[in-house]
Amino acid sequence: MTAPLPPLGRCQLCRMRRHLSPHKSKRDGLVRNLCTSCYSDATLAEERGGFIDWDQAVDHGTDEDLLTWLRGDV
């Protein structure tokens, strides 16, 4: 027997309509509903010490963190 698919919805990062899973950020504690690809990207970003999205970088990052985000080095 297979597990049911997660509910369909709009991913809070890529904005695509996909199956979503809740991702709780270790940095800000917010729960974001993310598709599988964005969930993986968010987890890897936090493991590297990065940020999930721009708002998180602005709220919790240093000036250097924001410059890294703007350069696309995240």
N, C-alpha and C positions, 0 to 999 in steps of 0.2 A: 504494500500500500504506500502510495506517495503522499507527501505532505501537501496541503493546499497552497496555492500560490498566494503571495502577499497581495494586498489590495492594490488596485490601479489608482493612480493619481498623478499629479504634476510634481516632479522632483523639484526640491527647493534650491538646487544648484543649477542643473542644466535646463530646467523648465520643460523637459520632455515628458510626455504622458507615458508612464511605465509602471511596472510593479514596484512598490515602495516598501522600504524597511526603515524603522526608526533608528537613527544614529545619535547617540548621546555623546556630546563633545567632552573630552577630558579637560579642556581649557576653560570653557565658559559654562558647562553643564546644560546647555540648551539641547533639546531634542529636535533634530531635523529629519524630515521624511525624505529619504534619498533612494534613487535607483541603485542597482547593484554596482554599476561603474562608478558613480559618484561616492557611494558608500566606501568602496575600496580606496578611491583617491583621497577621501577625507581621512580615513584611518591612516594611510601612509603619510599624509601631510602632518598629522599630529605626531606620529612616531618620529618624524624628522625634526619636530619642534616648530613646524610651520602652522599656518592657519587654514581653516576650512573655506572661509569666504572673506570678502573685502570688509564687511562690517565687523567681523571678529578681529581682523588685523588692525582696524582703526581703534577699536575699543581696548584691545589688549596688547598691541604691538608697540615697539619703539619706532623712532624715525627710520632707523636702518631696516627694520622689518618691512615698513611701508615701501621703502625704496626697492627692496628685494621683490616685493609683490608687483610693483609697477614695472620692473625690468622683466618680469615673467620668469624669474629664477625659482619659483615655488614648485 
